[in-house]
Each structure stands twice: as structure tokens, then as C-alpha cells.
Amino acid sequence: MTTAQLATVVLGTSGAAADAVIAAARNGAHVELSSDAREEVARVGPMWTRWHSQMLAQSDTPVYGISTASPRHSGARDGSPVKPTTLPR
């Protein structure tokens, strides 16, 4: 399959062929999700996001946007959230 044949790569729920990945990654082919893939993302997305955020927040490694202002990672002695102006640069 040539790049011209892959002007648009449609990703579904069953994965992607190597030539489709190469067309998108190296040759700039446009990528779209199939309707089945969009439905699956809509179904599991909120559950995954909540679970993943909780796992990151419980981690010992700070993650920007999840734990940077968390008392657990702030370094504040009293456990209060850190203000953005006091974050290390």
C-alpha cells in the first residue's frame, strides 16, 4: 500500500497495520477514528481517566497537573497545597 493510497488512515478497535502506522508517522497521512473506536473511547474513557488519575496521584513520583499541587508532593510541612509561585523551577 502506498502513501497516496493512505491519504487517510482509519483506526478501529482491532489495531492498525504496520503500513498504516508508517504512513501516519513518517508520511503525514491523516488519521481518523472509526465510529466503533469513537464509541469505545466514549464508553471507557471516563472510567480509564478516573482510574489513571487516581493511580498517578497515589504514586510516589510527582506528575505535573496531577500531583504538583498535592499536599503529598508539595513539601509543605503542614500538608497544605503549594502555591504555584513556590513551586521549584
C-alpha positions, 0 to 999 in steps of 0.5 A, spaced: 500 500 500 502 506 498 502 513 501 497 516 496 493 510 497 493 512 505 491 519 504 487 517 510 488 512 515 482 509 519 483 506 526 478 501 529 478 497 535 482 491 532 489 495 531 492 498 525 497 495 520 504 496 520 503 500 513 498 504 516 502 506 522 508 508 517 504 512 513 501 516 519 508 517 522 513 518 517 508 520 511 503 525 514 497 521 512 491 523 516 488 519 521 481 518 523 477 514 528 472 509 526 465 510 529 466 503 533 473 506 536 469 513 537 464 509 541 469 505 545 473 511 547 466 514 549 464 508 553 471 507 557 474 513 557 471 516 563 472 510 567 480 509 564 481 517 566 478 516 573 482 510 574 489 513 571 488 519 575 487 516 581 493 511 580 498 517 578 496 521 584 497 515 589 504 514 586 510 516 589 513 520 583 510 527 582 506 528 575 505 535 573 497 537 573 496 531 577 500 531 583 504 538 583 499 541 587 498 535 592 499 536 599 503 529 598 508 532 593 508 539 595 513 539 601 509 543 605 510 541 612 503 542 614 500 538 608 497 544 605 497 545 597 503 549 594 502 555 591 504 555 584 509 561 585 513 556 590 513 551 586 521 549 584 523 551 577 
